[in-house]
Amino acid sequence: MLQQILQTMTVDPDLLSELSDEQKAILFVKIREEQVRRYNEFEKKNQDDRIPRKPKKGRKNVDFLLGKNGREWVWVMGEHKHDRSIEEMIELEIQERALKEAEREIEEIRRQEEAELARKLEEEKERMEGEQHQKEEELRKQREEAELYASLKQAREMARKLEEEKQKAEEEEKIRVEQLRHRFAEDQRRSLERLVKDKNRRSSEIFTEYMCKREEMEKIAEQNLQEVELSWQEQEKKAKKAEEEVKELARRARIEYKNSLRQGMNVLNAVSAFSGNGTNQKPPVPPKSDELRKSAAKVIKKRPPRPPNKQAVVNWFLEEERPKGVGTDPCTGKVAQWFHGVISRLEAENYLLNMTLGSYLVRVSERVWGYTISYRAEDRCKHFLVDTSEQGYQFFGANQLVHRSLADLINFHKSNPITVTGGELLRSAVGQLKDPPDYHELMRPRITESTAL
């Protein structure tokens, strides 16, 4: 199935929905590797045929600056002796940011203080204008009184006094205004000096705050890095352990295979020694029976990439899988507790809804030629696609362990997790919850020639 997907580079949506997250990841990696391989072959094939062409007129062209060696000039930040390090650049950037923020705060304070000084100056001017108006009003009244004097001499004397008082008041007004301006300028100078000091102080405070935040973030990043490193080391240990177990299983399988070959050769030698009066003649090959011919024809029979309907899945199971004993317990010969019929993903999840962690069932997939193991995980239900082939049964993907039968695959993963990261162990099988069972159309009695007669 994987080879067919890599050949067509297309995945059926129904098949994709049947895959677990781990199997989807494996499939996407294999597809990407196939794309890279095809691209490299295409590049290698067309490498000699490529001829550099001049760019057409009217089109934009990019020219790179060349170095002394004739290649594109490249500047790697930090390699030159005058380049700043990353720490220095970050510290300088923090200083500039702190200075800008302090200037912004100080500018806001300066505006407020200037507005306050302008308000006070305006109030002082209004007060002085009020006093001047009051004095002018008094002088006017005094003039009116002077006009009432009988003698001209007294009137002149009164006018002279009024004029002197007026000049004196004007001089005092000028002195007051000058003092007020001087005081305002002095206050403004002191305010600017204080603002400059505050800006430097505030800039250093903001810089210190930024540096403390940076140290805290670096500590948090360091802790997260250590946690990721520990998690990765733990996963690596699990992966190595699983790889060692697979190697040990492969080694045992090779030893068993060699032992079986050795025993078979010993039996053949013993049989040949006692047959044919000591002559080493091979026994004739028995003719193939009709059942073997039919099974061979069924194996050779080609199937479409995916089942067209449910009945096609039922016929495939009855013709090819049931003769192998799929779905039966090899010890009792009865239907295995974990075996279910052609049920959907949602029905399987309903079976496992209220079950404990590690509960599982095996269902015949309606969308692909194969089976699906539905597993009750801690937070959800997982579904693992089992691929069928002439060699045996294995999970979907490359470099998977092939089992002789579906029951062997189930028994193997009762003590060995399906995935290293998930640690899925098949603990308790979920049986039928309804009558008749959902596998009744798959396990109905077969009609043979002897029963028909």
Secondary structure, DSSP 8 states (H G I E B T S, - for coil): -HHHHHHHT---HHHHHHS-HHHHHHHHHHHHHHHHHHHHHHHHHHTTT-------TTS------B-TTSSB----TT-STTS--HHHHHHHHHHHHHHHHHHHHHHHHHHHHHHHHHHHHHHHHHHHHHHHHHHHHHHHHHHHHHHT-SSHHHHHHHHHHHHHHHHHHHHHHHHHHHHHHHHHHHHHHHHHHHHHHHHHHHHHHHHHHHHHHHHHHHHHHHHHHHHHHHHHHHHHHHHHHHHHHHHHHHHHHHHHHHHHHHHHHHHHHHHHHHSSTT-----------HHHHHHHHHHHS---SS-SSHHHHHHHIIIIIGGGTTTB-TTT-SB-TTB--S--HHHHHHHTTT--TTEEEEEE-SSSSEEEEEEE-SSSEEEEEEEE-SS-EEESSSS---BSSHHHHHHHTTTS-SSTTT-----EE----SSS-TTTTTSS----HHHH-
